[in-house]
Amino acid sequence: MPKQLTVLDVEVCCAPLATAAVPADAAADLAAAFKAMGDPVRLQLLSMITSAAAGEICVCDLTPAFELTGPTISHHLKVLREAGLVESDRRGTWVWYRANRSRLAALSAVLDVTPAD
């Protein structure tokens, strides 16, 4: 397991790409998260969830934005959940989604290409 670094109170797996090579085990974890965002529908869903005014959004508000079936939307949301990019909880009939902001911040920190002084 790679040493955990803290950048602005965000726990990241490794140093930014501009400062050090990514260890193999960290690369596998990072690749899974970036792969989840590599699909246009998932990227749109993540954007809708992350930008939701209340900080969370009901699946009932996500589904109508796409010309896809409910099960297909559910699959994409499951991929985002499994990658740790979103969290969810069921409230009655509906599932509500919110961004895992610390995970997104950690991914962002790894992509920081500002060279070290």
RAMO-V873563 format. One record per pair of residues at least 24 apart in sequence whose C-alpha atoms are under 10 Angstrom apart, sorted by the first residue. I is the first residue (numbers start at 1). J is the second residue. D is the distance in Angstrom with one decimal. If there is no record, write none. Layout:
i->I j->J d->D
i->I j->J d->D
This chain:
i->1 j->25 d->7.1
i->1 j->26 d->7.9
i->2 j->26 d->6.8
i->5 j->106 d->9.7
i->6 j->106 d->9.0
i->6 j->109 d->9.7
i->7 j->105 d->9.3
i->7 j->106 d->8.2
i->7 j->109 d->7.4
i->7 j->110 d->9.8
i->8 j->105 d->9.4
i->8 j->106 d->9.8
i->8 j->109 d->9.3
i->9 j->102 d->8.9
i->9 j->105 d->9.7
i->9 j->106 d->9.7
i->10 j->101 d->9.5
i->10 j->102 d->6.1
i->10 j->103 d->8.2
i->10 j->104 d->9.5
i->10 j->105 d->6.7
i->10 j->106 d->6.0
i->10 j->107 d->9.8
i->10 j->109 d->8.4
i->11 j->102 d->7.6
i->11 j->103 d->8.3
i->11 j->105 d->8.7
i->11 j->106 d->6.3
i->11 j->107 d->9.9
i->11 j->109 d->9.3
i->12 j->102 d->9.0
i->12 j->103 d->8.2
i->12 j->104 d->10.0
i->12 j->105 d->8.4
i->12 j->106 d->4.9
i->12 j->107 d->7.4
i->12 j->108 d->9.3
i->12 j->109 d->7.2
i->12 j->110 d->7.2
i->13 j->106 d->7.6
i->13 j->107 d->8.8
i->13 j->109 d->9.6
i->13 j->110 d->8.0
i->14 j->106 d->9.2
i->14 j->107 d->9.9
i->14 j->109 d->9.1
i->14 j->110 d->6.9
i->15 j->109 d->8.2
i->15 j->110 d->6.3
i->15 j->111 d->9.2
i->15 j->112 d->9.1
i->16 j->106 d->9.8
i->16 j->107 d->9.4
i->16 j->108 d->8.9
i->16 j->109 d->6.2
i->16 j->110 d->4.1
i->16 j->111 d->5.9
i->16 j->112 d->5.5
i->16 j->113 d->6.8
i->16 j->114 d->8.4
i->16 j->115 d->8.9
i->16 j->116 d->9.3
i->17 j->109 d->8.9
i->17 j->110 d->5.9
i->17 j->111 d->6.0
i->17 j->112 d->6.7
i->17 j->113 d->6.2
i->17 j->114 d->8.9
i->17 j->115 d->9.0
i->18 j->110 d->8.6
i->18 j->111 d->8.0
i->18 j->112 d->6.9
i->18 j->113 d->4.7
i->18 j->114 d->6.3
i->18 j->115 d->5.4
i->18 j->116 d->7.4
i->19 j->110 d->9.6
i->19 j->112 d->9.0
i->19 j->113 d->7.9
i->19 j->114 d->8.2
i->19 j->115 d->6.3
i->19 j->116 d->6.1
i->19 j->117 d->9.7
i->20 j->110 d->10.0
i->20 j->115 d->10.0
i->20 j->116 d->9.8
i->22 j->110 d->8.9
i->29 j->83 d->8.4
i->30 j->83 d->9.1
i->30 j->106 d->9.7
i->30 j->107 d->7.3
i->30 j->110 d->9.0
i->31 j->83 d->9.6
i->32 j->79 d->9.6
i->32 j->80 d->9.8
i->32 j->82 d->9.1
i->32 j->83 d->6.3
i->32 j->84 d->9.5
i->33 j->79 d->9.2
i->33 j->80 d->7.9
i->33 j->81 d->9.8
i->33 j->82 d->8.7
i->33 j->83 d->5.0
i->33 j->84 d->7.3
i->33 j->85 d->7.2
i->33 j->103 d->9.2
i->33 j->104 d->9.2
i->33 j->107 d->8.2
i->34 j->83 d->8.6
i->34 j->85 d->9.7
i->34 j->107 d->8.4
i->35 j->79 d->9.6
i->35 j->80 d->9.7
i->35 j->83 d->8.8
i->36 j->76 d->8.5
i->36 j->77 d->9.7
i->36 j->78 d->9.9
i->36 j->79 d->6.3
i->36 j->80 d->6.0
i->36 j->81 d->9.3
i->36 j->82 d->8.9
i->36 j->83 d->6.6
i->36 j->84 d->9.6
i->36 j->85 d->8.5
i->37 j->76 d->10.0
i->37 j->79 d->9.2
i->37 j->80 d->7.7
i->37 j->83 d->9.1
i->37 j->85 d->8.8
i->39 j->76 d->8.9
i->41 j->66 d->8.3
i->41 j->68 d->9.6
i->41 j->72 d->9.9
i->41 j->73 d->8.4
i->41 j->76 d->7.4
i->41 j->77 d->9.6
i->42 j->73 d->8.7
i->42 j->75 d->9.6
i->42 j->76 d->5.8
i->42 j->77 d->7.2
i->42 j->78 d->9.9
i->42 j->79 d->8.2
i->42 j->80 d->7.1
i->43 j->76 d->9.6
i->43 j->80 d->9.2
i->45 j->73 d->8.8
i->45 j->76 d->8.2
i->45 j->77 d->7.6
i->45 j->80 d->8.9
i->45 j->86 d->10.0
i->45 j->97 d->9.9
i->46 j->76 d->9.8
i->46 j->77 d->8.6
i->46 j->80 d->7.7
i->46 j->85 d->7.9
i->46 j->86 d->7.6
i->46 j->97 d->9.5
i->46 j->98 d->8.9
i->46 j->99 d->7.4
i->47 j->99 d->9.0
i->48 j->97 d->9.9
i->48 j->98 d->9.6
i->48 j->99 d->9.5
i->49 j->86 d->8.1
i->49 j->87 d->10.0
i->49 j->96 d->9.4
i->49 j->97 d->6.5
i->49 j->98 d->5.8
i->49 j->99 d->6.1
i->49 j->100 d->9.9
i->50 j->85 d->9.7
i->50 j->86 d->8.6
i->50 j->97 d->9.0
i->50 j->98 d->6.7
i->50 j->99 d->5.2
i->50 j->100 d->8.5
i->50 j->101 d->8.2
i->50 j->104 d->9.8
i->51 j->98 d->9.4
i->51 j->99 d->8.8
i->52 j->97 d->9.5
i->52 j->98 d->8.3
i->52 j->99 d->9.3
i->54 j->98 d->9.3
i->55 j->97 d->8.6
i->55 j->98 d->6.2
i->55 j->99 d->7.7
i->56 j->86 d->9.9
i->56 j->87 d->9.4
i->56 j->88 d->8.9
i->56 j->96 d->6.5
i->56 j->97 d->5.4
i->56 j->98 d->4.4
i->56 j->99 d->7.4
i->57 j->88 d->9.5
i->57 j->95 d->8.6
i->57 j->96 d->5.4
i->57 j->97 d->5.4
i->57 j->98 d->6.6
i->57 j->99 d->9.6
i->58 j->88 d->9.4
i->58 j->89 d->9.7
i->58 j->90 d->9.4
i->58 j->91 d->9.4
i->58 j->94 d->6.7
i->58 j->95 d->5.9
i->58 j->96 d->4.3
i->58 j->97 d->6.2
i->58 j->98 d->9.1
i->59 j->88 d->9.8
i->59 j->94 d->6.7
i->59 j->95 d->5.8
i->59 j->96 d->6.0
i->59 j->97 d->7.1
i->60 j->93 d->9.8
i->60 j->94 d->7.0
i->60 j->95 d->8.1
i->60 j->96 d->8.6
i->61 j->96 d->9.5
i->62 j->96 d->9.9
i->62 j->97 d->9.6
